[in-house]
Amino acid sequence: MASTSAANSHLTENEIWWRDHYDFLKEKGYKLRSRYSPDWVPSWTDTNNAPINCEDGVRSPHYRLLDAQRTCDGVRVSLKTIVVSRHPYEIEIGRFFCSPPLSGDPANHCVPIYDVLEVPTEDDLAIVVMPLLRDASDPYFDTVGEVVDCIHQLFEGLRFMHKHHVAHRDCMQMNILMDGSMFIDAWHPSDHYMSEDYKRVARHCTRTQSPPRYYYIDFGISRKYEASNTNPLEQPIFGGDKEVPEFKEDNYKPRNPFPTDVWYLGHAIQEIFLDNYSGVEFLSGLLSDMMHPDPAQRPNMDDVFSRFQVLRQGLSKSRLRSRVAHSDDSSLWDFLAYWARRIQYIVRRIPPTHTSLS
């Protein structure tokens, strides 16, 4: 009993909710990590190990999200709780993009939904099961080609949503994630820097060697419109990025959310790349237009994508292989390691980009 009490005291209130639903999720085919088992005994019990150094000692950083393993095939997934009355369209829009024929379209970069679970005793709560993804900007980008691949997918994905009359309304940096294609080791879900067993730093390739796929997540305030509604107007809802010019101008005036999406994505790319890397200045003109203070003056996503293709065509293979140095990654060793990789890519004929011109 004493060890159980100690374990419970180590869990946060939100983690206790997941612990209390451990058996329910296991019955549905999803197994939580040992930390969330009702029978959990911390691995550091009766040892000299500190909890912070143990796999099961790392707390989940999100109150609505937790990882799990799908028991039928061992695939790692992400579980997200949704208050249905607060976000009534999130599941509907997610399922819309996950249904044929849209699910098979390579331009679709909306996070897949594997399952939706109804939570017993909580009628207004659902659990959405999705792939386990990670921050799109971590690890750092290495070359211009890697940046081009990322932005191509982001522009392609938002254009796809708009083509199907869905405004994301919160496509900020935190809602852009990627899969684990470039990782040699599975990462720990609560500490992406470390391996899943928490015994070493999670090893990874570069994006050039093993390109990831990028996804948009979180459709909590997204909306889908009829094709005939060419100028939908919505009361502004502040997403995670609070800098939208038209919302500062008048918080209550109904706005068309599609130009606002364009601003959100332009600002996200500004924050990820132009604010942190050298060698990406060729993006500045397009991003400036996407973030025009007047929504009517912003290009739509068809125009954005077309202009980006023109920019890509103007980049030589040598430029695509050139380094983009992060502000925290500028030592002589980093520079020499980059050149060693570049020579290796040329010898092995690994292309500098992996997305084709459209």
WOBEL-V27690 format. One record per pair of residues at least 24 apart in sequence whose ideal C-beta (glycine too) atoms are under 8 Angstrom apart, sorted by the first residue. I is the first residue (numbers start at 0). J is the second residue. D is the distance in Angstrom with one decimal. If there is no record, write none. Layout:
i: {I;I}
j: {J;J}
d: {D;D}
This chain:
i: {2;2;2;3;5;5;6;6;6;9;9;9;10;10;10;11;11;11;13;13;13;14;14;17;17;20;23;23;24;24;24;24;25;27;27;28;28;28;29;29;29;29;29;29;29;30;30;30;31;31;31;32;32;32;35;52;53;54;54;54;54;57;57;57;57;58;59;59;60;65;66;66;66;67;69;69;74;75;75;75;75;76;76;76;76;76;77;77;77;77;77;78;78;78;79;79;79;80;80;80;80;81;81;81;81;81;82;82;83;83;83;84;85;86;86;88;88;88;88;89;89;89;89;89;90;90;90;91;92;92;92;92;92;93;93;95;95;95;96;96;96;101;104;106;106;106;106;107;107;108;108;108;108;108;108;108;108;108;109;109;109;109;109;109;110;110;110;110;129;130;131;131;132;132;132;132;132;132;133;133;133;133;133;133;134;134;134;135;135;135;135;135;135;136;136;137;138;138;139;139;139;140;140;140;140;140;141;141;141;141;141;141;141;142;142;142;142;142;142;142;142;142;142;143;143;143;143;143;143;143;143;143;143;144;144;144;144;144;144;145;145;145;145;145;145;146;146;146;146;147;147;147;147;147;148;148;148;148;148;149;149;150;150;150;150;151;151;151;151;152;152;152;153;153;153;153;154;154;154;154;154;155;155;155;156;156;156;157;157;157;157;157;158;158;158;158;160;160;161;161;161;161;162;163;164;164;164;164;164;165;165;165;165;166;166;166;166;166;166;166;166;166;167;167;167;167;167;168;168;168;168;168;168;168;168;168;168;169;169;169;169;169;169;169;169;170;170;170;170;170;171;171;171;171;171;171;172;172;172;172;173;174;174;174;174;175;175;175;175;175;175;176;176;176;177;177;177;177;178;178;178;179;180;180;180;180;181;181;181;181;181;181;205;207;207;207;207;208;208;210;222;230;231;231;231;235;238;240;240;242;244;244;244;244;245;254;255;257;257;258;258;258;258;259;260;261;261;261;261;261;261;262;262;262;262;262;264;265;265;266;272;275;275;276;276;276;276;277;277;278;278;278;278;279;281;281;281;282;285;304;308;308;311;311;312;316;319;319;320;320;320}
j: {40;41;44;40;41;44;39;40;41;41;50;56;34;35;58;58;59;62;59;62;63;58;59;59;65;118;118;119;67;78;116;126;70;114;116;69;70;71;67;68;69;70;76;78;128;67;68;70;65;66;67;66;67;188;65;197;197;187;195;196;197;187;189;190;197;189;188;189;189;188;131;188;189;128;113;128;130;130;131;185;188;113;128;129;130;131;128;129;130;131;132;126;127;128;126;127;129;118;124;125;126;124;125;126;127;219;123;124;123;124;125;123;219;219;220;218;221;222;223;127;217;218;219;221;115;125;127;223;165;218;221;222;223;127;218;163;165;223;160;163;165;163;159;155;156;158;159;156;159;152;153;155;156;159;212;213;214;215;156;159;160;214;215;218;176;214;215;216;216;178;179;188;176;177;178;179;214;216;176;177;178;179;186;191;176;177;191;175;176;177;211;213;271;172;271;191;181;203;325;327;328;206;272;276;323;325;205;206;207;322;323;337;340;205;206;207;319;320;321;322;323;341;351;278;279;314;318;319;320;321;322;323;351;207;319;320;350;351;352;205;206;207;210;323;352;272;276;279;323;311;314;319;352;354;206;210;352;353;354;206;213;268;272;282;307;307;311;352;354;212;213;354;213;264;267;268;264;300;303;304;307;304;354;357;213;214;215;215;260;261;264;300;300;301;303;304;215;260;257;260;299;300;300;223;223;224;225;226;228;221;222;223;224;221;222;224;231;233;256;257;259;260;215;218;221;260;263;220;221;222;233;236;238;256;259;260;263;217;219;220;221;238;239;240;263;215;260;263;264;267;238;239;240;263;266;267;240;267;270;271;239;215;216;217;239;213;214;215;216;267;271;213;214;216;211;212;213;214;211;212;214;211;209;210;211;212;205;206;208;209;210;211;340;340;344;349;351;344;349;353;256;255;255;256;257;259;263;266;267;266;290;292;293;294;294;294;294;299;300;294;295;297;299;294;300;289;297;298;299;300;303;289;290;291;294;297;289;289;290;290;323;325;326;323;324;325;326;323;324;321;322;323;324;323;310;313;314;310;310;357;356;357;352;356;356;351;351;352;344;345;351}
d: {5.1;7.5;5.8;7.6;6.8;7.4;5.0;6.4;5.6;6.5;6.8;7.7;7.6;8.0;7.9;6.1;7.6;8.0;7.4;4.2;8.0;6.7;5.9;7.7;5.2;7.2;7.7;6.3;6.5;7.4;7.7;7.7;7.4;7.7;5.6;6.2;5.1;5.9;4.2;7.1;6.0;6.9;6.7;6.8;6.8;6.1;4.9;5.4;6.7;7.9;5.3;7.1;7.8;7.6;7.3;7.6;6.7;6.8;7.7;5.9;3.8;6.7;4.3;5.2;7.1;6.6;7.7;5.3;6.1;7.9;5.5;3.6;7.8;7.9;7.7;7.9;7.8;7.9;4.3;6.8;7.4;6.4;5.3;6.5;6.3;5.7;7.5;4.9;6.7;4.8;6.8;5.3;7.4;6.0;6.9;4.8;6.6;7.6;6.0;7.4;5.7;7.1;5.0;7.5;5.9;7.5;5.8;6.2;5.4;7.1;5.7;5.2;7.9;4.1;7.2;7.0;6.4;6.4;7.1;7.7;7.9;4.8;4.9;7.2;5.8;6.5;6.5;7.6;6.1;4.4;5.1;8.0;5.8;6.8;5.6;7.7;7.5;6.7;7.8;7.7;7.7;6.9;6.9;5.0;6.9;7.3;4.4;7.1;5.5;5.8;7.3;6.7;2.9;6.8;7.4;6.0;5.4;5.7;7.1;7.8;6.8;6.9;5.6;7.7;7.4;4.6;6.6;4.6;7.5;6.6;7.5;6.5;3.8;6.3;6.0;7.7;6.1;7.1;6.2;6.3;8.0;6.6;6.6;5.2;6.6;7.7;6.8;4.7;5.5;4.5;7.9;5.6;7.4;7.4;5.0;6.6;7.8;6.0;4.6;7.8;5.6;6.7;7.7;6.7;5.4;7.4;4.9;6.7;6.5;6.9;7.0;6.7;7.0;7.9;8.0;6.1;6.8;5.7;6.5;6.2;6.2;7.8;6.5;5.9;7.1;6.6;5.8;5.2;7.4;5.2;8.0;5.8;7.7;6.4;3.8;6.3;7.8;3.5;4.3;7.2;4.1;6.0;7.8;7.5;8.0;6.1;7.4;5.7;5.8;5.9;7.0;6.5;5.4;7.5;6.8;5.9;5.3;5.6;5.0;7.7;5.9;6.3;7.9;7.3;6.7;6.9;7.3;8.0;4.4;7.0;4.5;6.5;6.1;6.4;7.9;7.1;7.6;6.9;5.7;4.8;5.5;6.6;7.9;7.4;7.2;7.6;5.7;7.2;6.3;7.9;5.6;5.4;3.9;6.3;7.3;5.0;7.3;7.9;5.9;7.0;7.2;4.8;8.0;7.8;5.9;4.7;7.0;5.7;7.6;6.0;7.1;4.8;7.7;6.4;5.5;7.5;7.5;7.9;3.8;5.4;7.7;5.5;6.3;7.0;5.2;5.5;7.5;4.8;5.5;6.7;7.8;6.4;6.2;5.1;7.0;6.7;7.9;6.2;7.2;5.5;7.5;3.2;6.1;7.8;7.1;6.0;5.8;4.7;5.3;6.8;5.9;4.6;4.1;5.6;7.4;5.4;7.6;4.4;5.3;6.0;5.6;6.2;5.2;4.7;7.1;6.4;7.5;6.4;7.8;6.2;8.0;7.2;5.3;5.7;4.1;6.6;4.9;6.8;5.3;5.1;7.3;7.4;5.1;6.4;4.4;6.7;6.8;5.7;7.2;4.5;7.3;5.4;6.5;7.6;6.0;6.1;6.8;8.0;6.7;4.3;6.7;5.6;6.1;6.8;7.7;8.0;7.1;6.1;7.5;6.6;8.0;4.5;8.0;8.0;5.5;7.0;6.9;7.0;7.9;3.7;7.3;4.9;7.6;6.6;7.7;5.1;4.9;6.9;7.0;6.5;6.6;6.4;5.4;7.9;7.3;6.6;6.8;3.0;4.4;5.8;7.8;5.7;5.6;4.5;6.6;5.7;7.5;6.7;5.1;6.1;6.4;4.2;6.7;5.8;6.0;7.8;7.3;7.5;6.8;7.3;5.7;6.2;7.9;6.2;6.7;5.8;3.7;5.7;6.8;7.6;4.7}
